[in-house]
Amino acid sequence: MRLFILLLTLFCCSCSDDGQAVAETPSNTGDMKINITINGKTMPVVLVDNSATKRLVELLKEGPITYEAEDYGGFEKVGALGYSLPTSNTQITTEAGDVILYSGNQIVLFYGSNSWSYTRLGRIQYSSLQELKDFLHAGEGDITVKLSAENTTGVRSMVSDIHDTDDYISLNGLHTKNPRKGIYIKNGKKYLK
């Protein structure tokens, strides 16, 4: 009986009000997340559940993806991902914070709105529109965007034959003598600055 109720619920949820089946409408699963980092600041993205996001998460498990993005139209930052992802394009009116796949290989980060046929990937989690615009450097030209799997760092392992060094090593693997705010490794010990 429980299986019948579950199947009936799933069928009803996948139909429109008039009983017609609808195309894939990704739903927010709540458990698929990635991070976007721009100029050392990171914001989480809650992904929708579709074939594009599943492929993106697979790619990010192999390591972060970095690409260049530029302002376009006064409402978005767009850049070539360097990979092609599966598309499930539908007519969408975007909102600020939307992360969209365009043409199968470009990521669009919206700080405004537009209507077009896109594949939705997810939504940046932000507190205010001004915070989002500042994070994306809206209208300020090109930015470097790093996408990474949630809860990962840039250091997978570290081997050194130098045991006494003045260098601090950041979690993305960069050496520095003057660490800024963050977590660093020095001589195998973790430091919080």
Backbone as a printed PyTorch tensor [residue, N CA C, xyz], in Angstrom:
tensor([[[  0.8210,  -1.1940,   0.0000],
         [  0.0000,   0.0000,   0.0000],
         [  0.8730,   1.2700,   0.0000]],

        [[  1.9670,   1.2500,   0.8060],
         [  2.8580,   2.4130,   0.8450],
         [  3.4790,   2.6710,  -0.5180]],

        [[  3.8850,   1.6140,  -1.2180],
         [  4.4660,   1.7570,  -2.5440],
         [  3.4620,   2.3910,  -3.5030]],

        [[  2.1890,   1.9540,  -3.4400],
         [  1.1470,   2.5190,  -4.2980],
         [  0.9800,   4.0140,  -4.0280]],

        [[  0.9630,   4.4130,  -2.7550],
         [  0.7930,   5.8230,  -2.3960],
         [  1.9980,   6.6310,  -2.8720]],

        [[  3.2110,   6.0730,  -2.7080],
         [  4.4090,   6.7560,  -3.1730],
         [  4.3790,   6.9540,  -4.6790]],

        [[  4.0220,   5.9140,  -5.4290],
         [  3.9460,   6.0200,  -6.8890],
         [  2.8810,   7.0160,  -7.3160]],

        [[  1.7370,   6.9940,  -6.6570],
         [  0.6690,   7.9370,  -6.9760],
         [  1.1240,   9.3730,  -6.7060]],

        [[  1.8230,   9.5920,  -5.5930],
         [  2.3400,  10.9190,  -5.2580],
         [  3.3390,  11.3970,  -6.3060]],

        [[  4.2660,  10.5120,  -6.7000],
         [  5.2380,  10.8780,  -7.7130],
         [  4.5660,  11.2110,  -9.0330]],

        [[  3.5460,  10.4430,  -9.4390],
         [  2.8360,  10.7050, -10.6820],
         [  2.1360,  12.0530, -10.6300]],

        [[  1.4730,  12.3450,  -9.5270],
         [  0.7610,  13.6200,  -9.4000],
         [  1.7240,  14.7990,  -9.4160]],

        [[  2.8930,  14.6350,  -8.8050],
         [  3.8720,  15.7180,  -8.7710],
         [  4.4990,  15.9700, -10.1330]],

        [[  4.4870,  14.9690, -11.0140],
         [  5.1220,  15.1450, -12.3180],
         [  4.1320,  15.5550, -13.3940]],

        [[  2.9040,  15.8660, -13.0050],
         [  1.8960,  16.3170, -13.9660],
         [  1.4870,  17.7430, -13.6480]],

        [[  1.0640,  18.4470, -14.6780],
         [  0.5640,  19.8030, -14.4690],
         [ -0.8620,  19.7270, -13.9430]],

        [[ -1.4450,  20.8810, -13.6600],
         [ -2.8040,  20.9240, -13.1150],
         [ -3.8230,  20.2570, -14.0240]],

        [[ -3.5890,  20.2510, -15.3370],
         [ -4.5520,  19.6530, -16.2520],
         [ -4.2660,  18.1810, -16.5290]],

        [[ -3.3210,  17.5730, -15.7640],
         [ -3.0470,  16.1510, -15.8970],
         [ -2.0220,  15.8100, -16.9650]],

        [[ -1.5090,  16.8040, -17.7060],
         [ -0.5300,  16.5510, -18.7420],
         [  0.8590,  16.4140, -18.1200]],

        [[  1.6380,  15.4540, -18.5970],
         [  3.0070,  15.2960, -18.1130],
         [  3.8140,  16.5170, -18.5270]],

        [[  4.6920,  16.9630, -17.6690],
         [  5.5130,  18.1240, -17.9650],
         [  6.9540,  17.6860, -18.1710]],

        [[  7.7170,  18.5150, -18.8890],
         [  9.1290,  18.2290, -19.1410],
         [  9.9050,  18.2730, -17.8320]],

        [[ 11.1100,  17.7550, -17.8710],
         [ 11.9490,  17.7270, -16.6760],
         [ 12.0170,  19.1070, -16.0570]],

        [[ 11.5350,  19.2060, -14.8330],
         [ 11.6380,  20.4300, -14.0660],
         [ 12.4930,  20.1080, -12.8650]],

        [[ 13.7480,  20.5110, -12.8930],
         [ 14.6370,  20.1590, -11.8000],
         [ 14.0920,  20.6710, -10.4790]],

        [[ 14.2040,  19.8650,  -9.4430],
         [ 13.7760,  20.2820,  -8.1210],
         [ 14.9890,  20.4610,  -7.2370]],

        [[ 14.8630,  21.3170,  -6.2650],
         [ 15.9510,  21.5790,  -5.3490],
         [ 16.0650,  20.3950,  -4.4050]],

        [[ 17.1510,  19.6350,  -4.4840],
         [ 17.3300,  18.4670,  -3.6330],
         [ 17.8400,  18.8400,  -2.2630]],

        [[ 18.4660,  19.9930,  -2.1330],
         [ 18.9880,  20.4210,  -0.8490],
         [ 20.2980,  19.7600,  -0.4690]],

        [[ 20.6690,  18.6510,  -1.1260],
         [ 21.9150,  18.0040,  -0.7290],
         [ 23.0100,  18.1130,  -1.7720]],

        [[ 22.7440,  18.6930,  -2.9240],
         [ 23.8050,  18.9020,  -3.9080],
         [ 24.2060,  20.3660,  -3.8590]],

        [[ 25.4440,  20.6080,  -3.4260],
         [ 25.9350,  21.9790,  -3.3230],
         [ 27.3450,  22.0520,  -3.8850]],

        [[ 27.6850,  23.2240,  -4.3860],
         [ 29.0610,  23.5300,  -4.7880],
         [ 29.3920,  24.9070,  -4.2370]],

        [[ 30.6350,  25.3030,  -4.3980],
         [ 31.0600,  26.6350,  -3.9820],
         [ 31.5490,  27.4190,  -5.1830]],

        [[ 31.3020,  28.7290,  -5.1510],
         [ 31.8530,  29.6580,  -6.1330],
         [ 32.7850,  30.5920,  -5.3800]],

        [[ 34.0150,  30.7280,  -5.8870],
         [ 34.9930,  31.6270,  -5.2730],
         [ 35.4250,  32.6590,  -6.3040]],

        [[ 35.3680,  33.9280,  -5.8910],
         [ 35.7870,  35.0550,  -6.7250],
         [ 36.6170,  35.9740,  -5.8470]],

        [[ 37.8430,  36.2610,  -6.2670],
         [ 38.7440,  37.1520,  -5.5160],
         [ 38.8530,  36.7710,  -4.0350]],

        [[ 38.9820,  35.4780,  -3.7650],
         [ 39.1790,  35.0100,  -2.4000],
         [ 37.9270,  34.9020,  -1.5560]],

        [[ 36.7730,  35.3070,  -2.0790],
         [ 35.5130,  35.1930,  -1.3440],
         [ 34.7090,  34.0390,  -1.9260]],

        [[ 34.0650,  33.2810,  -1.0540],
         [ 33.3300,  32.0890,  -1.4730],
         [ 31.8770,  32.1740,  -1.0420]],

        [[ 30.9930,  31.7530,  -1.9340],
         [ 29.5680,  31.6300,  -1.6220],
         [ 29.0990,  30.2490,  -2.0620]],

        [[ 28.1740,  29.6560,  -1.2860],
         [ 27.6400,  28.3480,  -1.6760],
         [ 26.5650,  28.4850,  -2.7450]],

        [[ 26.4350,  27.4310,  -3.5450],
         [ 25.3840,  27.3300,  -4.5480],
         [ 24.5980,  26.0600,  -4.2680]],

        [[ 23.2970,  26.1870,  -4.0880],
         [ 22.4300,  25.0200,  -3.9580],
         [ 22.0100,  24.6350,  -5.3660]],

        [[ 22.3360,  23.3980,  -5.7470],
         [ 22.0580,  22.9350,  -7.1070],
         [ 20.6710,  22.3330,  -7.2160]],

        [[ 20.1110,  22.4120,  -8.4150],
         [ 18.8930,  21.6730,  -8.7310],
         [ 19.3240,  20.2700,  -9.1590]],

        [[ 18.3770,  19.3660,  -9.2570],
         [ 18.6780,  17.9740,  -9.5930],
         [ 18.3760,  17.7300, -11.0690]],

        [[ 19.4220,  17.7240, -11.9000],
         [ 19.2550,  17.3780, -13.3100],
         [ 20.5590,  16.7730, -13.8210]],

        [[ 20.5850,  16.3430, -15.0540],
         [ 21.7670,  15.6680, -15.5900],
         [ 22.9740,  16.6150, -15.6940]],

        [[ 22.7400,  17.8930, -15.9260],
         [ 23.8440,  18.8610, -16.0140],
         [ 24.5380,  19.0190, -14.6680]],

        [[ 23.7710,  19.1600, -13.5880],
         [ 24.3830,  19.3440, -12.2750],
         [ 25.0760,  18.0690, -11.8130]],

        [[ 24.5130,  16.9320, -12.1380],
         [ 25.1710,  15.6690, -11.7660],
         [ 26.5230,  15.5540, -12.4540]],

        [[ 26.5910,  15.9140, -13.7350],
         [ 27.8570,  15.8690, -14.4670],
         [ 28.8310,  16.9020, -13.9130]],

        [[ 28.3440,  18.0990, -13.5920],
         [ 29.2010,  19.1400, -13.0280],
         [ 29.8040,  18.6800, -11.7050]],

        [[ 29.0080,  18.0820, -10.8440],
         [ 29.5080,  17.5870,  -9.5570],
         [ 30.5620,  16.5010,  -9.7850]],

        [[ 30.3410,  15.6170, -10.7620],
         [ 31.3470,  14.5940, -11.0890],
         [ 32.6700,  15.2470, -11.4860]],

        [[ 32.6010,  16.2690, -12.3340],
         [ 33.8200,  16.9700, -12.7540],
         [ 34.5230,  17.6330, -11.5730]],

        [[ 33.7410,  18.2240, -10.6760],
         [ 34.3290,  18.9360,  -9.5430],
         [ 34.9390,  17.9930,  -8.5160]],

        [[ 34.5070,  16.7480,  -8.4970],
         [ 35.1350,  15.7630,  -7.6040],
         [ 36.5700,  15.4890,  -8.0260]],

        [[ 36.8750,  15.7190,  -9.3110],
         [ 38.2400,  15.5590,  -9.8150],
         [ 39.1060,  16.7660,  -9.4750]],

        [[ 38.4930,  17.8730,  -9.1300],
         [ 39.2160,  19.0930,  -8.7600],
         [ 38.4410,  20.3180,  -9.1830]],

        [[ 38.8070,  21.4860,  -8.6380],
         [ 38.1120,  22.7280,  -8.9750],
         [ 38.2380,  23.0780, -10.4580]],

        [[ 37.2620,  23.8240, -10.9570],
         [ 37.2700,  24.3350, -12.3270],
         [ 37.3370,  25.8520, -12.2470]],

        [[ 38.3020,  26.4280, -12.9660],
         [ 38.4550,  27.8790, -12.9890],
         [ 38.2260,  28.3820, -14.4090]],

        [[ 37.4780,  29.4680, -14.5320],
         [ 37.2140,  30.0620, -15.8420],
         [ 37.0730,  31.5740, -15.7030]],

        [[ 37.1620,  32.2680, -16.8220],
         [ 37.0080,  33.7260, -16.8640],
         [ 35.5660,  34.0590, -17.2540]],

        [[ 34.9960,  35.0730, -16.6130],
         [ 33.6350,  35.5080, -16.9220],
         [ 33.6270,  37.0140, -17.1240]],

        [[ 32.7210,  37.4650, -17.9740],
         [ 32.6100,  38.8940, -18.2640],
         [ 31.1650,  39.3500, -18.1400]],

        [[ 31.0050,  40.6510, -17.9170],
         [ 29.6620,  41.2310, -17.8590],
         [ 29.0180,  41.1520, -19.2320]],

        [[ 27.7120,  40.9220, -19.2340],
         [ 26.9640,  40.9360, -20.4870],
         [ 25.5730,  41.4870, -20.2040]],

        [[ 25.1820,  42.4690, -20.9650],
         [ 23.8180,  42.9970, -20.9060],
         [ 23.4560,  43.7510, -19.6480]],

        [[ 24.3950,  43.9620, -18.7480],
         [ 24.0880,  44.6830, -17.5210],
         [ 23.3080,  43.8690, -16.5020]],

        [[ 23.2340,  42.5220, -16.6900],
         [ 22.4830,  41.6990, -15.7460],
         [ 23.1320,  40.3590, -15.4540]],

        [[ 24.3070,  40.0700, -16.0490],
         [ 24.9070,  38.7550, -15.8540],
         [ 26.4170,  38.7780, -16.0710]],

        [[ 27.0790,  37.7550, -15.5140],
         [ 28.4690,  37.4300, -15.8120],
         [ 28.4290,  36.0920, -16.5380]],

        [[ 29.1080,  35.9960, -17.6770],
         [ 29.0740,  34.7680, -18.4710],
         [ 30.4950,  34.3830, -18.8630]],

        [[ 30.7560,  33.0710, -18.8530],
         [ 32.0720,  32.5880, -19.2380],
         [ 32.0260,  31.1360, -19.6760]],

        [[ 32.9830,  30.7630, -20.5220],
         [ 33.0770,  29.3910, -21.0270],
         [ 33.6390,  28.4860, -19.9410]],

        [[ 32.9270,  27.4200, -19.6500],
         [ 33.2840,  26.4730, -18.5990],
         [ 34.5060,  25.6410, -18.9590]],

        [[ 34.6980,  25.3770, -20.2530],
         [ 35.7840,  24.5080, -20.6700],
         [ 35.3550,  23.0550, -20.7900]],

        [[ 34.1070,  22.7780, -20.4850],
         [ 33.5050,  21.4520, -20.5880],
         [ 32.1000,  21.6210, -21.1460]],

        [[ 31.5810,  20.5700, -21.7670],
         [ 30.1770,  20.5630, -22.1790],
         [ 29.3850,  19.7310, -21.1860]],

        [[ 28.2330,  20.2440, -20.8160],
         [ 27.3340,  19.5470, -19.9030],
         [ 26.0380,  19.2390, -20.6360]],

        [[ 25.3130,  18.1900, -20.2280],
         [ 24.0270,  17.8910, -20.8560],
         [ 23.0290,  19.0330, -20.6190]],

        [[ 22.2170,  19.3230, -21.6100],
         [ 21.2400,  20.4050, -21.4760],
         [ 19.8260,  19.8470, -21.3600]],

        [[ 18.9810,  20.6160, -20.7080],
         [ 17.5300,  20.3690, -20.6510],
         [ 16.8740,  21.7470, -20.6820]],

        [[ 17.1140,  22.4590, -21.7810],
         [ 16.6900,  23.8490, -21.9080],
         [ 15.1760,  24.0050, -21.8440]],

        [[ 14.7690,  25.0110, -21.0850],
         [ 13.3780,  25.4480, -21.0360],
         [ 13.3890,  26.9690, -20.9600]],

        [[ 12.2800,  27.5780, -21.3270],
         [ 12.1460,  29.0350, -21.2320],
         [ 12.1310,  29.4160, -19.7570]],

        [[ 13.0700,  30.2570, -19.3540],
         [ 13.2330,  30.6490, -17.9550],
         [ 13.3150,  32.1700, -17.8750]],

        [[ 12.6860,  32.7360, -16.8710],
         [ 12.9390,  34.1260, -16.5080],
         [ 13.8040,  34.0660, -15.2600]],

        [[ 15.0510,  34.4620, -15.4070],
         [ 16.0110,  34.3390, -14.3140],
         [ 15.8110,  35.4270, -13.2780]],

        [[ 16.4100,  35.1970, -12.1180],
         [ 16.4500,  36.1690, -11.0330],
         [ 17.8830,  36.3090, -10.5710]],

        [[ 18.1650,  37.3750,  -9.8620],
         [ 19.5020,  37.5630,  -9.2940],
         [ 19.8540,  36.3610,  -8.4350]],

        [[ 21.0670,  35.8480,  -8.6350],
         [ 21.5390,  34.6850,  -7.8790],
         [ 21.4430,  33.3840,  -8.6450]],

        [[ 20.7010,  33.3690,  -9.7570],
         [ 20.5750,  32.1430, -10.5410],
         [ 21.8990,  31.7940, -11.2100]],

        [[ 22.2050,  30.5000, -11.2260],
         [ 23.3620,  29.9600, -11.9300],
         [ 22.7970,  29.0990, -13.0490]],

        [[ 23.1310,  29.4570, -14.2930],
         [ 22.4780,  28.9010, -15.4720],
         [ 23.5260,  28.3440, -16.4370]],

        [[ 23.1630,  27.2770, -17.1370],
         [ 23.9800,  26.7320, -18.2200],
         [ 23.4180,  27.2580, -19.5330]],

        [[ 24.2870,  27.8380, -20.3510],
         [ 23.8880,  28.3770, -21.6460],
         [ 24.7080,  27.6830, -22.7250]],

        [[ 24.0710,  27.2330, -23.7720],
         [ 24.7110,  26.5670, -24.9080],
         [ 25.5020,  25.3230, -24.5080]],

        [[ 25.2200,  24.7720, -23.3550],
         [ 25.8510,  23.5330, -22.9310],
         [ 27.2570,  23.6700, -22.3850]],

        [[ 27.8940,  24.8520, -22.5920],
         [ 29.2830,  24.9780, -22.1470],
         [ 29.6220,  26.3310, -21.5210]],

        [[ 28.6230,  27.1450, -21.2460],
         [ 28.8660,  28.4420, -20.6210],
         [ 28.0520,  28.5510, -19.3380]],

        [[ 28.6950,  29.0950, -18.3180],
         [ 28.0240,  29.3300, -17.0420],
         [ 27.6510,  30.8030, -16.9720]],

        [[ 26.4040,  31.0690, -16.6060],
         [ 25.9150,  32.4360, -16.4690],
         [ 25.5410,  32.6490, -15.0020]],

        [[ 26.1160,  33.6770, -14.4050],
         [ 25.8230,  34.0670, -13.0250],
         [ 25.0300,  35.3630, -13.0800]],

        [[ 23.7790,  35.3110, -12.6560],
         [ 22.8900,  36.4640, -12.8060],
         [ 22.9030,  37.3670, -11.5890]],

        [[ 23.0050,  38.6840, -11.8450],
         [ 22.7910,  39.6970, -10.8160],
         [ 21.5960,  40.5650, -11.2060]],

        [[ 20.9150,  40.1880, -12.2700],
         [ 19.6920,  40.8270, -12.7440],
         [ 18.7800,  39.7470, -13.2960]],

        [[ 17.9410,  40.1060, -14.2510],
         [ 16.9560,  39.1800, -14.7820],
         [ 16.9880,  39.1630, -16.3040]],

        [[ 16.6500,  37.9970, -16.8690],
         [ 16.5550,  37.8350, -18.3160],
         [ 15.6570,  36.6380, -18.6070]],

        [[ 15.0180,  36.6540, -19.7500],
         [ 14.2090,  35.5110, -20.1870],
         [ 14.8450,  34.9030, -21.4200]],

        [[ 15.0750,  33.5800, -21.3570],
         [ 15.7000,  32.8600, -22.4760],
         [ 15.5190,  31.3680, -22.2420]],

        [[ 15.9370,  30.5870, -23.2090],
         [ 15.8970,  29.1320, -23.0640],
         [ 17.2320,  28.6550, -22.4840]],

        [[ 17.2000,  28.2450, -21.2130],
         [ 18.3990,  27.8700, -20.4770],
         [ 18.1970,  26.5170, -19.7930]],

        [[ 19.3030,  26.0010, -19.2490],
         [ 19.2580,  24.8810, -18.3140],
         [ 19.6410,  25.4290, -16.9430]],

        [[ 18.7500,  25.3210, -16.0040],
         [ 19.0040,  25.8290, -14.6510],
         [ 19.9780,  24.8950, -13.9370]],

        [[ 20.9900,  25.4890, -13.2700],
         [ 21.9390,  24.7060, -12.4850],
         [ 21.7090,  24.8720, -10.9860]],

        [[ 21.4340,  26.0830, -10.5530],
         [ 21.2390,  26.2980,  -9.1240],
         [ 21.1130,  27.7500,  -8.7790]],

        [[ 21.3440,  28.0340,  -7.4970],
         [ 21.1560,  29.3920,  -6.9990],
         [ 22.2230,  29.7140,  -5.9600]],

        [[ 22.8790,  30.8670,  -6.1370],
         [ 23.8590,  31.3380,  -5.1630],
         [ 23.1130,  31.7360,  -3.8950]],

        [[ 23.6270,  31.3200,  -2.7550],
         [ 23.0330,  31.6720,  -1.4670],
         [ 23.6650,  32.9720,  -0.9740]],

        [[ 22.8750,  34.0450,  -0.9500],
         [ 23.3770,  35.3580,  -0.5540],
         [ 22.3640,  36.0450,   0.3370]],

        [[ 22.8110,  37.0810,   1.0580],
         [ 21.9410,  37.7700,   2.0180],
         [ 21.1900,  38.9480,   1.4160]],

        [[ 21.8730,  39.7130,   0.5530],
         [ 21.2270,  40.8840,  -0.0370],
         [ 21.6910,  41.0250,  -1.4820]],

        [[ 20.9170,  41.7300,  -2.2720],
         [ 21.2830,  41.9510,  -3.6690],
         [ 22.6150,  42.6880,  -3.7670]],

        [[ 22.8500,  43.6420,  -2.8750],
         [ 24.1210,  44.3700,  -2.9090],
         [ 25.2840,  43.4410,  -2.6060]],

        [[ 25.1040,  42.5180,  -1.6700],
         [ 26.1610,  41.5360,  -1.3680],
         [ 26.4700,  40.7000,  -2.6040]],

        [[ 25.4330,  40.2610,  -3.3220],
         [ 25.6240,  39.4670,  -4.5300],
         [ 26.3490,  40.2760,  -5.6010]],

        [[ 25.9110,  41.5090,  -5.8300],
         [ 26.5500,  42.3550,  -6.8480],
         [ 28.0120,  42.6210,  -6.5120]],

        [[ 28.2970,  42.8570,  -5.2330],
         [ 29.6880,  43.0670,  -4.8180],
         [ 30.5020,  41.7940,  -5.0500]],

        [[ 29.9450,  40.6480,  -4.7050],
         [ 30.6260,  39.3670,  -4.8710],
         [ 30.9460,  39.1000,  -6.3410]],

        [[ 29.9890,  39.3830,  -7.2300],
         [ 30.1690,  39.1410,  -8.6690],
         [ 30.8970,  40.2890,  -9.3740]],

        [[ 31.1870,  41.3590,  -8.6520],
         [ 31.7970,  42.5520,  -9.2530],
         [ 30.9630,  42.9980, -10.4600]],

        [[ 29.6630,  43.1060, -10.2050],
         [ 28.6930,  43.4450, -11.2400],
         [ 29.0620,  44.7540, -11.9270]],

        [[ 29.1600,  44.6900, -13.2500],
         [ 29.4510,  45.8660, -14.0470],
         [ 30.8970,  46.3350, -13.9940]],

        [[ 31.7770,  45.5580, -13.3550],
         [ 33.1690,  45.9850, -13.1790],
         [ 34.1460,  45.2760, -14.1090]],

        [[ 33.6480,  44.5120, -15.0740],
         [ 34.5520,  43.8470, -16.0140],
         [ 34.7810,  42.3900, -15.7010]],

        [[ 35.8590,  41.8480, -16.2690],
         [ 36.1610,  40.4220, -16.1860],
         [ 36.5190,  39.9900, -14.7680]],

        [[ 36.1400,  38.7500, -14.4440],
         [ 36.4840,  38.1420, -13.1610],
         [ 36.9520,  36.7140, -13.4140]],

        [[ 37.7000,  36.1750, -12.4700],
         [ 38.0800,  34.7680, -12.4870],
         [ 37.1850,  34.0480, -11.4930]],

        [[ 36.5080,  33.0060, -11.9640],
         [ 35.5610,  32.2530, -11.1530],
         [ 36.1280,  30.8600, -10.9110]],

        [[ 36.0930,  30.4260,  -9.6570],
         [ 36.4980,  29.0530,  -9.3380],
         [ 35.2910,  28.3110,  -8.7870]],

        [[ 34.9480,  27.2000,  -9.4110],
         [ 33.8980,  26.3240,  -8.9210],
         [ 34.5670,  25.1560,  -8.2160]],

        [[ 34.0560,  24.7720,  -7.0540],
         [ 34.6260,  23.6340,  -6.3340],
         [ 33.5150,  22.8580,  -5.6470]],

        [[ 33.7960,  21.5830,  -5.4270],
         [ 32.8500,  20.7410,  -4.6980],
         [ 32.7710,  21.2510,  -3.2730]],

        [[ 31.6220,  21.1210,  -2.6700],
         [ 31.4430,  21.5970,  -1.3050],
         [ 32.3690,  20.8490,  -0.3630]],

        [[ 32.8750,  21.5580,   0.6430],
         [ 33.7350,  20.9850,   1.6810],
         [ 35.0350,  20.4160,   1.1480]],

        [[ 35.5910,  21.0180,   0.0960],
         [ 36.8850,  20.5700,  -0.3880],
         [ 37.8610,  21.7240,  -0.3170]],

        [[ 39.1240,  21.3950,  -0.3530],
         [ 40.1570,  22.4130,  -0.3940],
         [ 41.0430,  22.1220,  -1.5790]],

        [[ 41.9670,  23.0050,  -1.8390],
         [ 42.8680,  22.8240,  -2.9620],
         [ 44.0480,  21.9160,  -2.6560]],

        [[ 44.2680,  21.5530,  -1.3940],
         [ 45.3920,  20.6950,  -1.0420],
         [ 44.8720,  19.2850,  -0.8340]],

        [[ 45.3000,  18.3660,  -1.6740],
         [ 44.9140,  16.9650,  -1.5160],
         [ 45.9400,  16.2240,  -0.6730]],

        [[ 47.2080,  16.5290,  -0.8700],
         [ 48.2820,  15.9690,  -0.0510],
         [ 49.4850,  16.8800,  -0.1960]],

        [[ 50.4130,  16.7460,   0.7550],
         [ 51.5860,  17.5910,   0.7230],
         [ 52.7810,  16.7690,   1.1900]],

        [[ 53.8150,  16.7510,   0.3830],
         [ 55.0400,  16.0620,   0.7280],
         [ 56.1820,  17.0460,   0.5610]],

        [[ 57.0370,  17.1250,   1.5670],
         [ 58.1710,  18.0310,   1.4860],
         [ 59.3460,  17.4400,   2.2330]],

        [[ 60.5300,  17.6330,   1.6890],
         [ 61.7110,  17.2010,   2.4130],
         [ 62.2940,  18.3600,   3.2170]],

        [[ 61.6520,  19.5080,   3.1540],
         [ 62.0600,  20.6660,   3.9410],
         [ 61.1950,  20.6880,   5.1930]],

        [[ 61.8290,  20.4700,   6.3440],
         [ 61.0560,  20.3880,   7.5780],
         [ 61.0130,  21.7120,   8.3260]],

        [[ 62.0050,  22.5170,   8.1530],
         [ 62.0400,  23.8110,   8.8200],
         [ 61.9950,  24.9020,   7.7680]],

        [[ 60.8520,  25.5030,   7.5980],
         [ 60.7080,  26.5650,   6.6220],
         [ 59.9030,  27.6990,   7.2450]],

        [[ 60.1250,  28.8980,   6.7760],
         [ 59.3630,  30.0390,   7.2650],
         [ 58.0600,  30.2100,   6.4970]],

        [[ 57.8590,  29.4130,   5.4560],
         [ 56.6650,  29.5420,   4.6270],
         [ 55.4310,  28.9690,   5.3150]],

        [[ 54.3330,  29.6800,   5.1340],
         [ 53.0170,  29.1600,   5.4660],
         [ 52.4220,  28.6810,   4.1530]],

        [[ 51.6210,  27.6460,   4.1790],
         [ 50.9930,  27.1270,   2.9690],
         [ 49.4850,  27.2260,   3.1520]],

        [[ 48.8280,  27.9430,   2.2300],
         [ 47.3750,  28.0930,   2.3010],
         [ 46.7050,  26.7980,   1.8680]],

        [[ 45.4100,  26.6920,   2.1160],
         [ 44.6880,  25.4770,   1.7590],
         [ 44.5470,  25.2890,   0.2560]],

        [[ 44.8670,  26.3110,  -0.5250],
         [ 44.8750,  26.1090,  -1.9810],
         [ 46.2860,  25.8520,  -2.4890]],

        [[ 47.2440,  25.6200,  -1.5570],
         [ 48.5740,  25.1900,  -1.9310],
         [ 49.5790,  26.2880,  -2.2120]],

        [[ 49.2400,  27.5400,  -1.9460],
         [ 50.1490,  28.6510,  -2.2150],
         [ 51.0550,  28.9130,  -1.0100]],

        [[ 52.3320,  29.1730,  -1.2740],
         [ 53.3070,  29.4780,  -0.2260],
         [ 53.3420,  30.9830,   0.0060]],

        [[ 53.4580,  31.3710,   1.2860],
         [ 53.5700,  32.7800,   1.6330],
         [ 54.3710,  32.9190,   2.9190]],

        [[ 55.0710,  34.0330,   3.0460],
         [ 55.7830,  34.3290,   4.2950],
         [ 54.9140,  35.1850,   5.2120]],

        [[ 53.9070,  35.8750,   4.6240],
         [ 53.0320,  36.7630,   5.3810],
         [ 51.5820,  36.3550,   5.1800]],

        [[ 51.0990,  35.4000,   5.9640],
         [ 49.7190,  34.9390,   5.7710],
         [ 48.7040,  36.0020,   6.1470]],

        [[ 47.6060,  35.9760,   5.4060],
         [ 46.4780,  36.8460,   5.7230],
         [ 45.4540,  36.0250,   6.4750]],

        [[ 44.2560,  36.5030,   6.5390],
         [ 43.1780,  35.8150,   7.2370],
         [ 42.9100,  34.4520,   6.5960]],

        [[ 42.7830,  33.4070,   7.3960],
         [ 42.4810,  32.0820,   6.8740],
         [ 43.2050,  30.9920,   7.6310]],

        [[ 43.2010,  29.7960,   7.0630],
         [ 43.8490,  28.6340,   7.6570],
         [ 45.0880,  28.3180,   6.8370]],

        [[ 46.2220,  28.0860,   7.5170],
         [ 47.4940,  27.8090,   6.8630],
         [ 48.1640,  26.6220,   7.5290]],

        [[ 49.0960,  26.0140,   6.8040],
         [ 49.8950,  24.9170,   7.3250],
         [ 51.3440,  25.3750,   7.3470]],

        [[ 52.0230,  25.1240,   8.4810],
         [ 53.4430,  25.4420,   8.5950],
         [ 54.1080,  24.3050,   9.3560]],

        [[ 55.1120,  23.7050,   8.7100],
         [ 55.8380,  22.6000,   9.3310],
         [ 54.8980,  21.5000,   9.8090]],

        [[ 53.8600,  21.2190,   9.0250],
         [ 52.9460,  20.1250,   9.3430],
         [ 51.9090,  20.4550,  10.3840]],

        [[ 51.8820,  21.6930,  10.8870],
         [ 50.8900,  22.0940,  11.8960],
         [ 49.9350,  23.1050,  11.2910]],

        [[ 48.6810,  23.0630,  11.7390],
         [ 47.6570,  23.9580,  11.2300],
         [ 47.6430,  25.2560,  12.0430]],

        [[ 47.6050,  26.4070,  11.3390],
         [ 47.5350,  27.7180,  11.9750],
         [ 46.3050,  28.4510,  11.4520]],

        [[ 45.6520,  29.1490,  12.3660],
         [ 44.5090,  29.9840,  12.0120],
         [ 44.9220,  31.4300,  12.1620]],

        [[ 44.8710,  32.1820,  11.0670],
         [ 45.2460,  33.5950,  11.0920],
         [ 44.0050,  34.4470,  10.9850]]])
